[in-house]
Amino acid sequence: MRRGLAMSLCALSVTFCTAPASFGDEPRAAGCERRGGPSQPGDRSDLGRAQVVAMLDDLRTTLLDRYGVDEREFDTGRRRARLVVPVRFHVITDGRAGRLSSTSVRRQIAALNSAYGGRRGGANTGVRFRLVSTKATNNRAWFRQPERHERPLKKALRRGGPGTLNLFTAAVGADVLGFSTFPHWYRENPGLDGVVVDYRTLPGGSYRHYDKGMTTVHEVGHWLGLFHTFENGCLEPGDGVADTPYEAGPAEGCPWIRDSCAQRGLDPVHNFMNYGWDDCMREFTPGQGRRIRAAWAAYRRPSGVRSVAGAR
């Protein structure tokens, strides 16, 4: 996933960090090794600056083509209506391992709505999540190695169009806490769209410090079009959001305050798109809300459809 522990597989990107030694182990706090290099299909390498610039340019071009405005002019008037995202929740199990109660699923949806609604202290992004289905699938291979079996499991289970969030839980934590696709890639590979998280990171889960559901909040942020706040370190364009200050590297644990770049502003150590313990994550910024709404309009709202609700 993300944070100062497991990997962050965000679409075609990843931050490699120390992971649990074996199935069932709790994550261990450790520093991250960021592996760079160009990203290829199926290559979970970290996004390079050129990729981020290309994705931001593609967003700008797509908005101009579809609406005649760029991102700065887009988020006005009727376009600021609330986004309602339908969620199809897929619980992958190995017998009893990985089973989730309906209460756990509802608590995860509630955690998403709290975070994106600004109820933990940050900005209200205007996004709400609505659970439309929950399905359990017993498959040992998919449960224990969801990244390796990502294509067949999504081909079998995924439902809906670009505006439907397919959220899968499995034992991701042997290597990562979660991984997500970016909206920019939906047109080329719609069958892989979705978010996969470790079931032990849901609210009340067994991963200490990562048991409040913020792994899903973070990965869904990527699904909605957000980069890490520490993207590109202190170099332009950072994450491309004006009100998330530049940051040399990811936060780990629960830092109170940090200023790692010469540019104006303290590091956004409590931002959901940073790394850190769930207890310390509490905010999105207004700029991130604007980015989400722009990316939704560019990539997840079907052509010609003006409704803010996602396609089911």
N, C-alpha and C positions, 0 to 999 in steps of 0.2 A: 504494500500500500504506500504509505508515506511516513513521515515522522522520523525521529532519530532512532529507528529500530529496523523495521522491515523495509523492503524495497517499495518504491512508488512506481507502479506500472500504470502510467497515465497515457492512455491510448498507445502511441508508439514510443513512449518515453518511460524511463525508469531511473530511480535513484537507488543504488545498491547499498544496503546496510546490513549489519549483523542481524541474523534471523534466529528463531528458535532452532535448537539442535535437532529436534525430531518432533514427530507428530505428538501433539498434546503438551509440548513444553510451552512455558510462558516466555514471551519476548524478553530479551535482555537489552538493557540500555547500552548503547555503543555509538561510536562515531560512524558517519556515513562515508562510503567511498563512491564518489560520483564518476561514472564512466561515460566519457564523451564519445564522439565519433558520429558519422552519418547514420541516419536511421533508414533501414530497409524494411520492406514488408516482412513482418514476423520478427524483426529485430527490436528488442525492447531496450534500445540504447536511449540515453538521455537526449532530450531535445537540445540541439545546438542553436546558437543565435540566429543563424541563417533560416532555420526552420521556423522559429518564432516570428521572425520578420515576415517570412512568406505567409504564415497563417494569418497574421494581422493584415497584411496586404490583401489576402484573399477575402477576409471579412469585409474590408473596406470596399473592394470591388463588387462583391456580391450585394452589399447594401445599395451601392450606387446603381447597379443594374436593375434591382428589384424595386427600389423605393425612390431613387433619385437623390439620396442624401447619404452622407457618411455617418460614422458612429456618433460624432459630436452633435450632429443635428437630428439624429434619429429619435432620441428618447424624449419626445415631447407629446403633449396632448393625449390623444386617444391611444397612442402606442405605449403608454405607461400603464395600461390596464393590467390587472393581475393575471399572471400565468397560472393555470391549473394543470398540473402534470399528472396524468394517470400512471399508476405504478402497478406493474405485474411482478409479484414477489415469488421467486422460485427458490424453494428450500431443497438443496441437494443433500442427501444423507447416505450413510453407509450403515444400514440397519438402524440401530438406535442412535448412533453417533451422528451429530449434526441436527438432530430434531429440534424444532423450535415451536414453542407454544404460540397460539394466536395472540396472547398478551405480548410476547416478545416482538412479534411483527408489528403490532399496533404501537408499541413503545418506540420502535425505530422510526415509523412514520411520524410519530409525534416529535421525535428529536429532529427530524428533517424540518418539519414545519416550525419548530421553535427557532432553529438556527437561521433558516432563510426568512423567517418573519421578523427577525430582529429582537426576539424575546430573551436572548442571552446577553444583550447589551449593544449589539452592532446595528447596522442599518437594516431596514426592512427591504429586501430585494424585490418584493412583489411576487414571489414564487410560492405556490402552495402545492402540496402533494396529496393525491387522493388514491387510496388503495382500492383497486378494482378487482384483484384476484390474488389468491395465494395457492400455490401448488407445490406439493412435496414429490420429489423423485428420488427413488432409492437406486443409486449407482455407485459402487465402490470406487471405480476408476475416476469418475468425474469428481467425486467428493474429495478424494485424496490428492488429485493432480488436476485441478480445474484449469490452470494455465495451459498445461500440455494438451488437454482435451477441450479447449475453449471452442474450437470451431464446431465439432460434432454436438456438444451440449447446447450451444446456442442455436444451431440449426434445428435441433429437436424441440427446444423449449421456447425460444423467443417468439413473442407475439406483438403485433401492432406496428405502427409506422415510426417515422423519425421523432414524433412527439410523445411516444410512449416510453417510459423508463422501465426497462427490464432489469430487475435487481436480483442477483443470484447470491446465495450464501453457500459456502463450502469450507473445507479445511485449507484455506489459502495460506495460513500462517507458517507452514513449514518453510516457505521461501519468502512470502510477502504477506501483507495484511489486506491488500486489495488492489484491483487494477480496473481501469476505465478507458473507454474510447472517448475521443474528442468529437464534437459535432461536425467538424470540418471534413472528417473522413466518411461520413454516412453515405454520401453519394457514390463513393467508389466501393464501399464494402458494408452495405447495410446489414448483412447477416451477422456481423461481429459486434454490432452496436449494443452497448449495455455496460453495467457495472457489476463486478464480482468482489465480494468482501468475505473476510473470515467470519464465520458464525459466532466466534467467541468475542468479537468486538461489538456486538449488539448491546444495547443497554442491559446491564446486569450480567454480562458475559464474564468469562473466567480470565481474560487478559488484563492484568492489573495495569492501571493507568490508561488503558485503551478499552474501556468497558462502558462508555457512555453513548456509543453510537456515532462518535465524531469521525471514525474511519469512513462510514458511509456518507456523512456530510461532505467530507473532503473529496471523496471520489466522485460523488454526484456533481461537485463543483467543476471537475474536469469535463464530465459529461455535458454540462451546461456551457462550457467554453472558457473556463478560467484556467490560467497557468498558476504555478507556484509563485508565491510572493517573492521568493529569492531567485526567480528565473533570471539567468544571465548575470547574477551577482550584482556588482556595482556598475555594470556596463549597460548602455542603452540597447534596446528599449526597456530593459527589465521585464516585467510581466505585461507591459503595455497599458497599465491602468494608472491614471495620474495620481490617485490618492492612496496608493500603496507604496510607501517609500522604498527606495533601493535597499537591498540587503545582501551582504556578502555571501551568506550561506544560511542553511536551514537552522531554525531554533531546535533545541533538544531539551527534553525534560520540561521544566516550567520556569523559564527566565522571566524576571519581572520587568527589566528594561535593558535595552541594548541599542547601540548606534554603531554599525559596522561600516558604513559608507560615508563619503564626504558630502554627498548630496543632502539636501534639507530633509529633516524628518527622522524620527526614531524608527528602528526596525519594527515591522508589524508582527511581533512575536506571538500575539494572541489571535491572529487571523486564522480562519479555518483552512486557508490554503497554504499555511506554513506547516512545519512539523512541530511536534510537542505533545504533551500529555492531554488527554481529553478534558481534564479539569481546567486546563489553561486556555482552551480554545473557546472564543466567545464572540467573534465578530466577522462580518463582511463589511465592506465599505460601500458608500453610495456609488462609487465608480465601478465596483464589481457588479453591483446590481444593474447598472447601465450596460455593462459588457454582456451579462447574461441575457438581458432582453434583446440586445442587438444580435447576439449569436443565435438566439432562438428564432428571431425573424428571418435571419439569413439561411439557417440550416435545418431547423426543426419544424417550422411552420410550413405546411404544404403550399406550393405555388398557388396563388389566387385566393387563399383562405385567409380571412382577416380576423377570425376568431382567435382568442388567446388560449383557448383550451387545447390540449394536445390531442392528436388523433389516437383513437383507441384501436 
